[in-house]
Amino acid sequence: MSVGQGRLGGMDFTVRPVRPEEYKRAGDLVAQAYLADGLLTFGEDDTYVHDLRDVPARARAKRAEVLVAVDGDGRPDGGLVLGSVTFVTAGSPYAELSGPGEGEFRMLAVASEARGRGVGEALVRACMDRARELEARRMVLSSAPDMTPAHRLYERLGFIRTPQRDWFPLPGFPLWAFVAEL
């Protein structure tokens, strides 16, 4: 996996695989972002909040590639985790939408204080780069209909809304599909 660099309001940040000492921070960051944005129907009682927080226990970090954007990566404490995303391949335990020749990402979140500064874009680009390294032809993702800021990012990066691949993880809860050719 290649490591990427980005710019955050004049500060550099690094996109790289999560380290074990960052599992809790990465999981908490994703859960907090989903909660703050009202994306979990039952708030703290939503069962999905546990999946979002659970980087090590159910082995997400062992069964998928969890990436983080980190400010101050060279510091002794590893730096501040600014964002996180989970990259998966078709057929892997965390894949939801991807088929043969496709990469997929899930659980993308950026800390509130780092939003609007390119962290989300850097994480998505890292997933696209990883998919290319694995010789995938396409990148896919699922997104809730009300995640409009994320939709703008995806479209800017070449993702196209693909309604024929929409799906419902729960009755009455649609997820929209987006696809980008690599």
N, C-alpha and C positions, 0 to 999 in steps of 0.2 A: 504494500500500500504506500503510495506516495504521500508525502506530507506537504500541505499547502500553506501558503502565507496569505495574509490579508491585511487590510488597513482598517482600523477602528478609530474614527475621530482623531487621527493623528498618531494613534498608538498602533503598533504592530500586534497581530495575533496569529496564532498557528492553528491549523486544523490537522489533527492527528488521531490515531486510535486512543481510546480512553485507557487510563491506567487503573489498576485495582484500587488505589487510594482515592480515585476520583469517582468510583461507582456511585456512592451515596449522593454526592453533589450533582452528578449528571442526572440521576433519577429524580432527585428532589426538584431540580431545575425544570425538567419536563413536566412533572406533575403540577408544580406551581404555575407554570405558564398556561397549561390547559385549564386549571381552576380559575386563574385570574381572567382568562378570556371567556369564561362561561361555557366551555366546551364539554363539560361533564354534566350530564343531565341531573345526577343526584349529588353533585358536589363532592365533598370528602367521603360520602357514603357510596359513591359510584365504584363498582368493582374494578373498572378500568384504571382508576387512580393507582391501584396496587401494582398493576402491570407496568404503568409508567415509571413508578419509583423503583421497580424491582430489576435493577441492572444485573446484580450478581446471583441472587438466590435461585431464580429459575434459569440461570445460566444464559441470559440474553447475550452477555459479553462473550460467552463461549460458543453460542449457536448462531450468532450474527456478528456483524462488525459495527460496534458502537464507536462513533467518532465524536470528538469534542473540538470546539474552538476555544483556545486558551490564550489569555493575555499573560505575558510574562512567563512563557514556557520554560525559560532557563533558570527560574528562581528555585531555591531549595525546596519550597513547598509545592512545586509543580506549576504554579500560576493559578489565576482565577478562571474558572470554567464559565464561559460566556454563552455557550450554546451546545446542543447535542442533537444527534440524529442516529438512527439505526439503519444500516444498509443490509439488504438481504438479497439472496438469489432465489430463483424459482425452485420450488420444492423444499426449501429450507423451513425449519419449524416456525419462523416468524413471517414467512411470505404469506401475503393475502391475495394479491392480484397478479403477480408476475407469472409468466409462462416461460417456456423454453426460449433462450436467447434474450431474456429480459432481466435487468436489474430493477430493484425496487427500494424505496426508502420509506421509513415510517418514523413516527414519534419525533418529528422535527420541532425543536423549540429553542428560543433565544431568550435569555434573561431580559427582563423589562428594561434595565439600564443600558443594554447593548443593542436594543432594537433600532432599526433605521440606519445602521452603520455598516451593513454588508456582511454581518455574521451569518445570517440565514442563507444568503446567496453563496457564500463561501462553502458552507456545509453541503448545500445542494450540488454545487459544482464538484466538490470532492466525491460525492456519491456517483455523479456522472462519470468522472474520471475513473473511479474504481470499476464501474460497469464496463467502460472501454478496455481497461486492463484485462478484464475477464472475457473480452471479445463479445460482449453483449451487443445486440443491435438496437435495443430500445431500453428506455428507462420508464417505469410506471410508478404511479402513486395513487393513493386514495385520499380524499379530503372531504370534510364536512361542507355542506353547501354554504354555511355562514362564515367560512374562513376566507373572506374576500381579500384581505391583505396578502395571504399566502397565495391565492389564485393569481394575483397580479405578478408576484415574483415568479411563479411557475410559467406563466405565459411569456414573461420577459425572457426567460431562459429557454424558450422553444417548446414548452409543453402545450399540448392541444387537448382541450376538453373532449373526452371520448365517452359519450353517454351510453353507448352499447355495452360498456364494461362496468357501469355503475352497479352497485350491489348494496345489500342491506345486512349488516352484521346483527342487527336486532330489528324486530318489527317496528316500522315507523321511523327508523333511523337510517336514512340513505347516506351512502358515501359515493362521492363523484370520482370518476376515474380521469386521470390525465396521463398522456403518453408523449414522450419525446423520442424522436429518432436520434441515434447517436452517430 
